[in-house]
């Protein structure tokens, strides 16, 4: 476990966690709220398993 923890880069993690989510990163999201992409469930289901 020590080796795992020693290999973590917390500054890199912080930068990734604090990065803004953009429409370009999540083009199929219907909205982005508090940096979290929101998807339309029906639209996702249709794209995964069309009837």
HUZI-V468791 format. One record per residue. RES is the residue in one small letter. NEAR is the number of other C-alpha atoms within 12 Angstrom. D_CENTER is the distance of its C-alpha to the mean C-alpha in Angstrom with 1 decimal. Layout:
# HUZI-V468791
RES:NEAR:D_CENTER
RES:NEAR:D_CENTER
This chain:
# HUZI-V468791
x:7:26.7
x:7:28.0
x:7:27.1
x:8:23.5
x:9:23.3
x:9:25.3
x:11:22.9
x:13:19.9
x:12:19.2
x:13:18.2
x:10:18.4
x:12:15.8
x:12:13.5
x:12:14.4
x:11:13.8
x:13:10.2
x:13:9.7
x:14:11.7
x:14:10.5
x:18:10.2
x:20:7.6
x:19:10.1
x:18:11.4
x:12:12.0
x:15:8.5
x:17:8.1
x:14:11.9
x:18:12.3
x:21:10.7
x:18:13.9
x:19:12.8
x:20:10.5
x:14:11.9
x:12:11.8
x:18:8.7
x:19:6.8
x:20:6.9
x:20:10.0
x:19:11.5
x:15:15.2
x:14:16.0
x:13:19.2
x:15:17.8
x:15:15.3
x:12:18.2
x:11:20.5
x:13:18.5
x:10:18.3
x:10:21.8
x:9:24.0
x:7:27.3
